[in-house]
């Protein structure tokens, strides 16, 4: 047996034909298989299929609807600024600044051309472009694209899952941030002039979505890191000419972002929104602004956010391990990447909405620090680990698919989640406002009912943080008749359009003799004051509101919400919905049995309670 050499073979040496590589390493069949094109293509197919399943959902987020209205107004009025207070009848902050005129206009144009499916095609196109930038960068380093890179893409899909699938201008921030990161690494690897794309990028970005502020933070961090590296460490530093180009690009990028409807006051407003307790303190109750630390050990109902938190933690661990490995091997440590990745990791963990940035930075960073040829043993370990992570994540994605109730591709079945018929009922009967609506429904109202009707609140949240949003979040703390009287005195609404998920508020209103149920469908109820109820066309009140309308519904979430509503109206109708649930909901749905059991228990409890009450009311 020849003595094992201490020499570590390079990539070129590993390709030597001879059966035995220089340095004494024997070829490893398992490593060769995992590096093969066949395995890479299989892994890519697994990635695509798994992510399609994981992202095949419609979340209860109505942001898209107010953005479509914004886009319509931007284009029709040929303006880049609109009055954000015009959509609400409640007190709002007139100084709220929000700039999405490019983003909202693009979404509106896509919607006009291809409706809801077109918006989802746009979303997937952005994902493919981001993936394409990564693949291009990997190829530009001279490295082969293999299962490790596919697994890296799977990890960022897991980390970005809860926020990336929502259709709104934030999608463009994903694209622009990915391009900003790509531009840095690509320019650093040789094409120095590529830094000069930053000013143009940030000019567009600042007028598309407020996420550009994180992009400015990124290029500021890398500039500081490169200056520190050049003047103090002098190891792996940029050339002087390249550093000058980066400095000029960053300065021009800051100046470019000042070209927006509000100038520099927009920047200060964004920083306030991200730091002031007035905004963050209130919005912590929403997932988008909650921290991910608390979700590391969340229950299965917070499945995707929990996966996001653990994925980001795992990615940071891999990054630190890679840095330690390179330092031990070559006595090199890229402080710029270390500081930048740590900064965006903690930003993402402290605010779920910002979790889109660290994964995009991480995947380019990990390739950058590991692009040098490595030993056969290290490669074998990394390829095996990548295979294990890929299998585990695909299993997690498929498990989520089985557990989620609202599966959809390209926006199919979205009509089941929006109160289209409910809003038409209000409009066709010319019901007098103002309208009390829940937080999510307000987004669709802006799209379908403005300017005829204005909203109580909507998912923009920003204009309402001073008064209306705190009042809305506190509404469930006092669901008493006295609480209703106090609330209606402050907000004198005459119609209520409430989503079925807000069953407590629906029951709160219906328990009062002052309020009557006028109509409901799959998404919401229309409740009106008794004085309004008397003025409704009698023919409209003859509509059949029984459960037979929902015979073809198979979505378990919608059926469960209908069951909860009927449970408080007529128990025999609730039992019919239960029968529809048993018949229509797929056995592949993970919580089918559990939900049926709970519905049966709730129905039995309600029927028992009614039997106890009825004898007391008999003469």
C-alpha positions, 0 to 999 in steps of 0.5 A, a space after each residue: 500500500 503506497 504511503 498516503 501523501 499530505 498533498 491535497 489534489 486540485 480540481 485539475 488533478 482530480 480530473 487526471 485519467 489514470 485511476 489513481 490521482 496524484 497525491 495518492 487519493 483513489 477515485 471515489 465512485 459515490 462522489 463521482 456519481 453525486 457530481 454527475 450531470 444525471 444526478 444534478 438534473 434529477 436534483 433540479 427536477 426534485 427542486 422544481 417539483 418540491 417548490 411548486 408544491 411548497 408554493 402552491 397556496 393562496 394565503 389570506 393576503 389581499 395586498 394585491 388588490 389595493 396595489 392594482 387600484 394604485 396601479 390603475 390610478 398611477 397610469 390613468 392619472 399619469 402621476 407618480 404620487 396619489 393621495 393615500 387618504 382618499 380610500 378611507 372614511 376613518 382618520 388616517 395619517 396624511 403624512 404617510 409616504 409610500 412609493 410603488 408607482 412603478 411596481 403597482 403600475 407593472 402589476 396592473 398592466 400584467 393583470 390587465 393583460 393576463 388576469 390573476 394567472 399572469 401575476 403568478 407567471 410574473 412571480 415565477 419568472 422573477 424566481 427563475 431569473 434569480 435562480 438564473 443569476 445564481 447559476 450564471 455566477 457559479 458558471 463564471 467562477 469556473 466551478 461545475 454546477 452540481 447537487 450542492 448548488 441545487 440544495 442551496 436553491 432549495 434552502 433559500 426557497 425554504 427560508 423565503 417561503 412565507 413572504 415570497 409567494 405574496 403578489 405585491 411590489 415586494 417581488 421586485 425587491 427580491 429581484 433587485 436585491 438578488 441583482 445587487 448581490 450578483 453585481 457585487 460578486 460578479 464585479 469583484 471576480 473581474 468585471 470591475 465596470 459592473 459596479 456602475 449598474 448600481 445607480 440605474 438599479 437604485 433609481 428604478 428600485 426606489 420608485 418600485 418598492 421601499 425595500 431599496 433601503 435594504 439595498 442601500 444598506 447592503 452596498 454601504 456595508 460592502 463599501 465599508 468592508 472593502 475600504 477596511 480590507 484595502 487600507 488595513 488588511 491588504 489581503 484579498 482586497 479590491 484593486 484601487 481602480 475597482 474600489 474607486 468604481 465601487 465608491 462612485 457607484 455607491 455615492 451615485 446610488 444614494 443620489 439616484 434614490 433621491 429622485 422619487 415623489 418625496 425626495 429625502 423625506 421618503 428615506 427618513 420616513 422608511 427608517 421611522 417605519 422600521 424603527 419607531 415603536 409607533 409602527 413596529 410596536 403595533 404591527 408585531 401582531 402581524 406575521 410580516 413584522 414578527 420576529 422569527 426567533 420565537 418560531 424556532 419551536 413553534 407548533 405545526 400551525 406555524 409550519 412555514 414560518 418555522 421552516 423559514 427560521 430553521 433554514 436561516 439558522 442552518 444557512 448561517 451555521 453552514 456559512 460560519 463552518 465554511 469560513 472556519 474551514 477556509 481560514 484553517 486551510 488558507 488563513 483567509 477570512 473575508 470580513 466583508 462577507 462575515 459582517 454583511 451576512 451576520 447583519 442581514 441574518 439578524 435583520 431577517 430573524 428580527 422581522 419576518 418580512 426582511 427574511 428575503 434578504 439573507 438567503 439571497 446574500 448567503 447563496 452567493 457568499 457561500 459559492 464565493 468563499 468555497 469556489 476554490 478547488 477542495 480536497 476529495 474528502 471535503 467534496 465527498 462530505 459536502 456532496 453527501 450532506 447536500 443530498 441529505 438536506 435536499 431529501 429532508 427539505 423535499 420531505 418537509 415541502 411535501 408534508 406541508 403540501 399535505 397539511 395546507 388547505 388552500 392549494 393553488 397554481 397560478 392563482 386558480 380558485 382565488 375567486 373562492 377567497 375574495 368577497 366578490 359576491 358580497 361586495 356586489 350585493 352591497 353595490 347592487 342594493 345601494 346600501 348606505 355607508 360607511 362600512 365596517 370591514 376587517 383588515 384583509 377585506 379592505 384591500 379588495 374593497 379598494 379595488 372593487 368598491 372605490 370611490 363609491 365606498 371607502 374602507 374602515 381599514 385595509 392591509 396598507 396598515 401604515 395610514 392607520 397606526 395612530 388610531 384605527 389599527 390599535 382600535 381594530 386590534 383591541 376590538 376582541 378584548 370587549 365583545 360585549 353589548 357595551 363594547 359594541 355601543 362604544 365602538 359604534 359611537 366612535 365609528 358610526 358605520 351602518 354596514 359591516 363586511 366581515 370575512 368569515 375568519 372573523 367569526 367572533 366579530 360576526 357573532 358580536 354584531 348578530 347578537 345585537 337586535 340592532 344588526 341583521 344578517 343580509 347576505 353572505 357567501 364563501 368569503 364574508 358576511 354582509 351585516 346591516 343596521 336594522 334601519 338599513 335592513 328595512 330599506 333593502 329590496 325584498 327580492 334581494 332578501 329572498 336569496 337562498 342562504 342555505 348550505 346547498 350553495 356550497 355543494 361543490 366546495 372542496 376547500 377545507 378552510 372555507 368549509 370550516 369557516 362556513 360550518 362555524 358561521 352556520 353553527 351560530 345560525 342554524 345547527 341543521 345547516 352546520 350538519 349539512 356543511 359537515 356532510 359536505 366536508 366529509 364528502 368533498 375534502 380530499 383524504 390527502 389533506 393531513 388534518 381532515 380527520 382532526 377537523 371532522 372530529 372537532 366539528 362533530 364535537 362543536 356541533 354536539 356541544 351547540 345542540 346540547 346547549 340549545 336543548 338546555 335553553 329551549 325548555 326555559 323559553 317555552 310557555 
